[in-house]
Amino acid sequence: MKKIIALVFIIACILTACTDKKKESAVVYNDTVVKAVDRADSVIQILFSFKMFEKFSEAQNGYNTTFTKSLNQLNSLQPIVGDDTLRQTAIELIETYKNIVNEDFGGIYKIMNDSAYTVTDSLRVDSLMAEMYSKWQVQSSNMATEQNDFAKRHGIILEK
């Protein structure tokens, strides 16, 4: 009987250790994804503040470099076995950010720096602004939802 109890105890310890390692792995994976997303978010925060609007053409390459660093970090991250959705969602988010910078915001910058600013230009700027905010909102929501789902699937607690 003592041998059976000892065996059950050893098995329980092994299972607990494996579970802890899986949780630890999920936490490291989540933190790596969050770091890449936070780096990209910092660009979007600058962009949406319009504080650097006049220097956009000078800053655009730096913004893209930041996105490339984040994407490289995510592309080199080994997905957790059978669960790559968090990383893929983060990649989609950053690709959307890149599109917002280069297409939407770049379009706004080009229109606003044209010599003649017409009513049609104003409508186009409004449309591009609405589009970029909509893209940001949808992708940010997708990322938050996926991160919460990932945490539930792997039994980890997200901290702010």
Secondary structure, 3 states (H helix, E strand, C coil): CHHHHHHHHHHHHHHHHHHHHHHHHHHHHHHHHHHHHHHHHHHHHHHHHCCCHHHHHHHHHHHHHHHHHHHHHHHHCCCECCECHHHHHHHHHHHHHHHHHHHHHHHHHHHHCCCCCCHHHHHHHHHHHHHHHHHHHHHHHHHHHHHHHHHHHHCCCCCC
